[in-house]
């Protein structure tokens, strides 16, 4: 069974060290998402229209809002993965236009060959997370150096399209639906009801939504729910039953299954692991 070994969180977003032997559902994040192999078997992720290999020599690179899935080969042993979910606003403290990491097209490809420096920094960060989760200054330095090296090697940060979600020619009914989903992720009933409230048939609503947001309405809602769940699990004191109810799940068991399917770890264990390393890492200076 897959598990999180360590979790850091703060203004930078999240960094997770994951011990993986089970596939995860297709999902997305509102972050610049980078995956590096820390140990174990080579593995792969489904990104865009193909499989992106994760090996000692290659990183998987996923843009904000880009649907993807972890695809575990049951014939292979476990993989230990360093997963970075980095906030665009935090990256903007390094270079102002690195906030473009929150826009589509920041990474041109879903896989790239890592440099020796990236490989070393990833190994060092994973080692410190395991051995000394409270070593804030060391973790901050390693994470900052690693993200600078990753972006300078892989990102088209000078020419990326900075168009924000919902800008430009997006249908006003889809913009309104996105606002509703963001505002009330725990109060949404069926997608058919959301389509009707938008004045569209279900089929037309789904087609327009996917054209604009590059994912289905349900996947977008699940993205909002898992991000809200992680915030409440890590930073809050509410019980899992209270979080489940707040996010609109019929029963705590449904919430636990949903959380594990997206985060590899049950929410109670996720909270305990995250609180081992309350890093509170600050913004780059």
C-alpha positions as CSV (number, residue, x, y, z in Angstrom):
1,X,0.0,0.0,0.0
2,X,1.3,3.5,-0.9
3,X,2.2,5.9,1.8
4,X,3.6,9.4,2.4
5,X,6.9,9.2,4.3
6,X,7.4,12.9,4.9
7,X,5.4,16.0,4.0
8,X,6.6,19.6,4.1
9,X,4.2,22.5,3.7
10,X,4.3,26.3,3.8
11,X,4.2,29.4,1.6
12,X,6.1,27.4,-1.1
13,X,3.2,24.8,-1.4
14,X,3.9,21.2,-0.5
15,X,6.8,18.8,-0.9
16,X,6.0,15.1,-0.3
17,X,8.3,12.1,-0.2
18,X,6.0,9.2,-1.3
19,X,6.5,5.5,-1.1
20,X,4.4,4.2,-4.0
21,X,3.2,0.8,-5.1
22,X,-0.4,1.7,-6.1
23,X,-1.7,3.8,-9.0
24,X,-3.5,7.0,-8.3
25,X,-6.6,8.4,-10.0
26,X,-6.4,10.9,-12.8
27,X,-6.3,14.4,-11.1
28,X,-4.8,17.9,-11.4
29,X,-3.2,20.5,-9.1
30,X,-3.2,24.3,-9.2
31,X,0.6,24.1,-8.8
32,X,3.8,23.8,-10.8
33,X,4.3,20.1,-10.2
34,X,7.6,18.3,-10.5
35,X,8.3,14.6,-9.8
36,X,11.8,13.2,-9.2
37,X,12.8,9.6,-8.3
38,X,14.4,9.3,-4.9
39,X,14.8,5.5,-4.7
40,X,13.4,2.2,-5.8
41,X,12.2,1.1,-9.2
42,X,11.8,3.2,-12.3
43,X,8.1,4.1,-12.8
44,X,5.8,6.3,-14.9
45,X,3.1,8.9,-15.0
46,X,0.3,9.4,-17.5
47,X,0.5,13.0,-18.8
48,X,-1.1,14.6,-21.8
49,X,-1.4,11.8,-24.4
50,X,1.3,9.4,-23.2
51,X,3.4,7.9,-20.5
52,X,6.2,10.0,-19.0
53,X,9.0,7.8,-17.5
54,X,10.3,8.7,-14.0
55,X,13.9,7.3,-13.6
56,X,17.2,8.3,-12.0
57,X,17.9,10.3,-15.2
58,X,14.5,11.8,-15.9
59,X,12.0,14.1,-14.2
60,X,8.3,14.3,-14.8
61,X,7.1,17.8,-15.4
62,X,3.4,18.7,-15.0
63,X,1.9,22.1,-15.6
64,X,-0.7,23.7,-13.3
65,X,-4.2,22.5,-14.1
66,X,-2.8,19.6,-16.2
67,X,-4.6,16.2,-15.7
68,X,-2.3,13.3,-14.9
69,X,-2.1,10.0,-13.0
70,X,0.4,7.9,-11.4
71,X,0.6,4.5,-13.2
72,X,2.2,1.8,-11.1
73,X,3.4,-1.4,-12.9
74,X,2.5,-4.2,-10.5
75,X,5.4,-6.3,-11.9
76,X,7.8,-3.7,-10.5
77,X,8.7,-3.1,-6.8
78,X,8.0,0.1,-4.9
79,X,9.2,3.6,-6.0
80,X,10.1,6.4,-3.7
81,X,9.1,9.7,-5.3
82,X,10.0,13.3,-4.4
83,X,6.9,15.2,-5.4
84,X,7.0,19.0,-5.5
85,X,3.7,21.1,-5.6
86,X,5.0,24.6,-5.8
87,X,3.0,27.8,-5.5
88,X,3.5,30.3,-8.4
89,X,3.5,33.2,-6.0
90,X,6.4,31.7,-4.1
91,X,8.4,31.2,-7.3
92,X,7.7,34.9,-8.2
93,X,10.0,35.9,-5.3
94,X,12.9,34.5,-7.3
95,X,12.0,36.1,-10.6
96,X,8.8,38.1,-11.1
97,X,7.7,36.3,-14.3
98,X,8.1,32.9,-12.6
99,X,4.6,33.4,-11.4
100,X,3.8,32.2,-15.0
101,X,4.3,28.7,-13.5
102,X,0.5,28.9,-12.8
103,X,-0.3,29.2,-16.5
104,X,-0.5,26.5,-19.2
105,X,2.6,25.8,-21.2
106,X,5.2,26.6,-18.5
107,X,6.8,23.2,-19.1
108,X,6.9,22.4,-22.8
109,X,7.4,18.7,-22.3
110,X,6.2,16.3,-19.7
111,X,9.6,14.6,-19.2
112,X,13.2,15.8,-19.3
113,X,16.7,14.6,-18.5
114,X,17.9,15.8,-15.1
115,X,21.2,17.4,-14.7
116,X,23.7,16.1,-12.1
117,X,22.9,19.2,-10.0
118,X,19.2,18.5,-10.0
119,X,19.8,14.8,-9.1
120,X,22.1,15.7,-6.2
121,X,19.8,18.4,-4.8
122,X,16.8,16.0,-5.0
123,X,18.7,13.3,-3.2
124,X,19.9,15.7,-0.5
125,X,16.4,17.1,0.1
126,X,14.9,13.7,0.4
127,X,17.6,12.6,2.8
128,X,17.2,15.6,5.0
129,X,13.4,15.2,5.0
130,X,13.8,11.6,6.3
131,X,16.7,12.2,8.7
132,X,15.8,15.6,10.2
133,X,12.3,16.9,9.3
134,X,12.8,19.9,11.5
135,X,15.8,21.2,9.7
136,X,14.0,24.2,8.3
137,X,17.0,26.3,7.1
138,X,18.6,23.3,5.3
139,X,15.3,22.3,3.7
140,X,14.6,25.9,2.6
141,X,18.0,26.2,0.9
142,X,17.7,22.8,-0.8
143,X,14.2,23.4,-2.1
144,X,15.0,26.8,-3.4
145,X,18.1,25.6,-5.2
146,X,16.3,22.7,-6.6
147,X,13.4,24.7,-8.0
148,X,15.8,27.3,-9.5
149,X,17.7,24.5,-11.2
150,X,14.5,22.8,-12.5
151,X,13.0,25.9,-13.9
152,X,16.2,27.1,-15.6
153,X,16.6,23.7,-17.2
154,X,13.1,22.8,-18.2
155,X,10.7,25.8,-18.3
156,X,9.9,28.2,-21.1
157,X,9.4,31.0,-18.6
158,X,10.3,33.8,-20.9
159,X,7.8,32.9,-23.6
160,X,5.0,31.2,-21.7
161,X,1.4,32.2,-22.3
162,X,0.4,34.1,-19.1
163,X,-3.3,33.9,-19.8
164,X,-5.1,33.2,-16.5
165,X,-7.9,30.6,-16.2
166,X,-11.2,32.3,-17.1
167,X,-9.7,35.1,-19.2
168,X,-10.1,35.9,-22.8
169,X,-12.7,34.2,-24.8
170,X,-14.1,31.8,-22.2
171,X,-17.9,31.6,-22.3
172,X,-19.4,33.7,-19.5
173,X,-21.5,30.7,-18.4
174,X,-18.4,28.6,-17.9
175,X,-16.7,31.4,-15.9
176,X,-19.8,31.6,-13.7
177,X,-19.7,27.8,-13.2
178,X,-16.0,27.9,-12.3
179,X,-16.7,30.7,-9.7
180,X,-19.5,28.6,-8.2
181,X,-17.3,25.5,-8.0
182,X,-14.5,27.6,-6.3
183,X,-16.9,29.2,-3.9
184,X,-18.9,26.2,-2.8
185,X,-16.9,23.0,-3.5
186,X,-18.7,21.2,-0.7
187,X,-22.2,22.2,-1.8
188,X,-22.2,21.0,-5.4
189,X,-24.7,18.4,-6.2
190,X,-24.8,16.8,-9.6
191,X,-23.0,18.2,-12.6
192,X,-26.3,18.0,-14.5
193,X,-27.7,20.5,-11.9
194,X,-24.7,22.8,-12.4
195,X,-25.2,22.6,-16.2
196,X,-28.9,23.5,-15.9
197,X,-28.1,26.4,-13.6
198,X,-25.7,27.6,-16.3
199,X,-28.5,27.5,-18.8
200,X,-26.9,24.7,-20.8
201,X,-27.6,21.1,-21.6
202,X,-25.3,18.6,-19.9
203,X,-23.5,17.7,-23.1
204,X,-23.0,21.3,-24.2
205,X,-21.9,22.3,-20.7
206,X,-19.3,19.5,-20.5
207,X,-18.0,20.3,-24.0
208,X,-17.6,24.0,-23.3
209,X,-16.1,23.4,-19.8
210,X,-13.4,21.0,-21.1
211,X,-12.5,23.4,-23.9
212,X,-12.0,26.2,-21.5
213,X,-10.5,24.5,-18.4
214,X,-8.8,21.5,-20.1
215,X,-10.4,19.0,-17.7
216,X,-13.9,17.8,-16.9
217,X,-16.1,19.6,-14.4
218,X,-15.9,16.7,-12.0
219,X,-12.1,16.6,-12.1
220,X,-12.0,20.3,-11.5
221,X,-14.3,19.9,-8.5
222,X,-12.2,17.1,-7.2
223,X,-9.1,19.3,-7.5
224,X,-10.7,22.0,-5.4
225,X,-11.9,19.4,-2.8
226,X,-8.6,17.7,-2.4
227,X,-6.7,21.0,-2.0
228,X,-9.3,22.2,0.5
229,X,-9.1,18.9,2.3
230,X,-5.3,19.0,2.5
231,X,-5.4,22.5,4.0
232,X,-7.9,21.5,6.6
233,X,-6.1,18.2,7.4
234,X,-2.7,19.8,7.8
235,X,-3.5,23.2,9.3
236,X,-6.9,22.7,11.1
237,X,-8.1,20.9,14.1
238,X,-11.4,19.6,12.8
239,X,-12.0,15.8,12.9
240,X,-12.0,13.8,9.7
241,X,-15.8,13.4,10.0
242,X,-16.2,17.2,10.2
243,X,-13.9,17.8,7.2
244,X,-15.8,15.1,5.3
245,X,-19.2,16.8,6.0
246,X,-17.8,20.3,5.1
247,X,-16.6,19.0,1.7
248,X,-19.9,17.3,0.9
249,X,-19.1,13.7,1.3
250,X,-21.9,11.3,2.2
251,X,-19.8,9.5,4.9
252,X,-16.3,9.8,6.4
253,X,-15.4,6.5,4.7
254,X,-16.1,8.0,1.3
255,X,-13.9,11.0,2.2
256,X,-11.0,8.7,3.4
257,X,-11.2,6.7,0.1
258,X,-11.2,9.9,-2.0
259,X,-8.3,11.4,-0.1
260,X,-6.2,8.2,-0.4
261,X,-7.0,7.9,-4.1
262,X,-5.6,11.4,-4.7
263,X,-2.8,11.7,-2.1
264,X,-1.7,8.1,-1.6
265,X,-2.3,8.2,2.2
266,X,-5.4,8.3,4.4
267,X,-6.1,11.7,5.8
268,X,-5.4,10.8,9.5
269,X,-2.0,9.5,8.6
270,X,-1.4,12.4,6.3
271,X,-2.0,14.8,9.2
272,X,0.3,13.0,11.5
273,X,3.1,12.9,8.9
274,X,2.7,16.5,7.9
275,X,3.0,17.6,11.5
276,X,6.4,15.9,11.9
277,X,7.8,18.6,9.6
278,X,6.0,21.8,10.3
279,X,8.7,23.5,8.3
280,X,7.1,26.9,7.9
281,X,9.7,27.6,5.2
282,X,9.6,31.2,4.2
283,X,9.6,32.9,0.8
284,X,12.7,33.2,-1.1
285,X,14.9,36.2,-0.2
